[in-house]
């Protein structure tokens, strides 16, 4: 039994060392669920993101993020919001560029949940007067208002760019 426990310990240690401990600090990750869907996630703040440059509705965006090894972005803090806003502005995105993120109130009106986690949003940065139109606008996107990207609720069937967030455990392979 003692030898078996030693063997289990050695195998566990080898597996732990084989896992890339620096994963979360890499500047970018190439992620692929299949050869044709390989995407590069860039580090923005403390997480890795992929910006979808095609305009799709919120439902399509959620599916595309899953296909690309992530989920629609869930913004958890003011620091994360500021990092994403600054990145989008440095990329040249402006007032008419909208980006889907994970928030929605499809289950209960004006109770915004994350499609990525299933839990209520722990952080919001609504633009002035938002959220509005209860019962008509159920999905959250970012738009540029008052010098920064802020949250707004909008009709889920409208078309916008999207932001995917890479989770550390995944259904898809990280190409290191």
Buried (B, 14 or more C-beta within 10 A) or exposed (E): EEEEEEEEEEEEEEEEEEEEEEEEEBEEBEBBBEEEEBBEBBBBBEBBBBBBEEBBBBBBBBEBBBBBBBBBBBBBEEEBBBBBBBBBBEEEBEEEBBBBBBBBBBEEEEEBBBBBBEEEBEBBBBBEEBBEEEEEBBBBBBBBBEEBBBBBBBEBEBEBBBBBBBBEEEEBEBEE
